Amino acid sequence: QVQLVESGGGSVQAGGSLRLSCAASGYIYSSFCMAWFRQAPGKEREGVAAIYLGGGNTFYADSVKGRFTISRDNAKNTLYLQMNSLKPEDTAVYYCAADPLGPLGCSDSLGGGDMYNYWGQGTQVTVSA
């Protein structure tokens, strides 16, 4: 079993920055893909960024490229999402997800989240204009 706990959400003005953390416990190995998803009220869940642990490959949604950075500290078993130049449209609940998808699965995994079996409880990010 894998447990994921997000933290770091909050309220910020447009143009500001936040860093989300996802503390992972359980058996996570190199074939795992870890990702961030978000869901705004009344909207479908959206894949934001993913990282393949075996090679460090990263994948981003077009809406966040150049602004968000996904990373992982293996020693701390923690996933991060550094969010810069935040916009009001980034307002959402952000979720951490994980699953042993392999490299090809990871690259395709931001489509909808159905490929992931392990999810955190979410953390709210609110960006005001």
TORTI-490795 format. One record per residue (C-alpha): residue in one letter; x negated, y, z. Coordinates in steps of 0.25 Angstrom, whole numbers, padded with zeros to 4 digits, always signed. Example, Ala and Ser with C-alpha at 12.3 -4.5 7.8 and 13.67 -1.06 7.14 Angstrom:
2
A-0049-0018+0031;S-0055-0004+0029;
//
This chain:
129
Q+0000+0000+0000;V-0004+0014-0003;Q+0000+0026+0005;L-0001+0041+0000;V+0001+0053+0008;E+0001+0067+0002;S-0002+0080+0008;G-0006+0094+0004;G+0006+0100-0001;G+0012+0113+0002;S+0016+0127-0003;V+0007+0136-0012;Q+0008+0148-0021;A+0007+0146-0036;G-0008+0146-0040;G-0012+0139-0027;S-0018+0126-0024;L-0014+0113-0015;R-0021+0100-0013;L-0013+0088-0011;S-0018+0075-0004;C-0014+0061-0005;A-0019+0052+0006;A-0019+0038+0001;S-0020+0025+0010;G-0019+0010+0006;Y-0026+0003-0005;I-0030+0012-0016;Y-0040+0008-0026;S-0047+0012-0039;S-0035+0008-0048;F-0026+0018-0041;C-0021+0030-0047;M-0016+0041-0038;A-0008+0053-0042;W+0000+0065-0038;F+0015+0067-0043;R+0024+0078-0040;Q+0039+0080-0040;A+0046+0094-0040;P+0061+0095-0036;G+0070+0091-0047;K+0058+0086-0056;E+0052+0072-0059;R+0040+0067-0052;E+0027+0072-0060;G+0013+0066-0060;V+0003+0077-0057;A-0011+0070-0056;A-0017+0056-0055;I-0030+0050-0052;Y-0036+0036-0055;L-0044+0032-0043;G-0053+0022-0051;G-0059+0033-0060;G-0054+0046-0055;N-0046+0049-0068;T-0036+0060-0066;F-0023+0063-0073;Y-0015+0076-0072;A-0001+0081-0077;D-0002+0092-0087;S+0005+0101-0077;V-0006+0101-0067;K-0019+0099-0075;G-0030+0109-0072;R-0023+0113-0059;F-0022+0100-0051;T-0033+0090-0047;I-0031+0076-0042;S-0042+0069-0034;R-0045+0058-0024;D-0054+0057-0012;N-0057+0042-0012;A-0063+0043+0002;K-0051+0049+0008;N-0041+0041-0001;T-0034+0054-0004;L-0029+0060-0017;Y-0028+0075-0020;L-0021+0084-0029;Q-0028+0098-0030;M-0017+0108-0035;N-0022+0121-0040;S-0015+0133-0047;L-0001+0128-0042;K+0011+0132-0049;P+0026+0132-0044;E+0029+0120-0053;D+0019+0112-0045;T+0029+0112-0034;A+0033+0098-0030;V+0031+0086-0021;Y+0018+0080-0024;Y+0016+0065-0023;C+0004+0056-0022;A+0004+0042-0029;A-0005+0030-0031;D-0005+0017-0038;P-0015+0008-0045;L-0012+0012-0059;G-0026+0011-0065;P-0032+0021-0074;L-0022+0020-0086;G-0010+0020-0076;C-0015+0032-0069;S-0016+0040-0082;D-0002+0037-0085;S+0003+0039-0071;L+0008+0053-0070;G+0020+0051-0079;G+0030+0048-0068;G+0024+0041-0055;D+0031+0028-0057;M+0017+0021-0058;Y+0014+0024-0044;N+0018+0016-0032;Y+0012+0024-0021;W+0017+0038-0017;G+0015+0048-0006;Q+0026+0056+0000;G+0023+0069-0007;T+0019+0083-0003;Q+0026+0096-0007;V+0019+0106-0015;T+0026+0120-0017;V+0020+0131-0026;S+0027+0144-0025;A+0026+0155-0036;
//
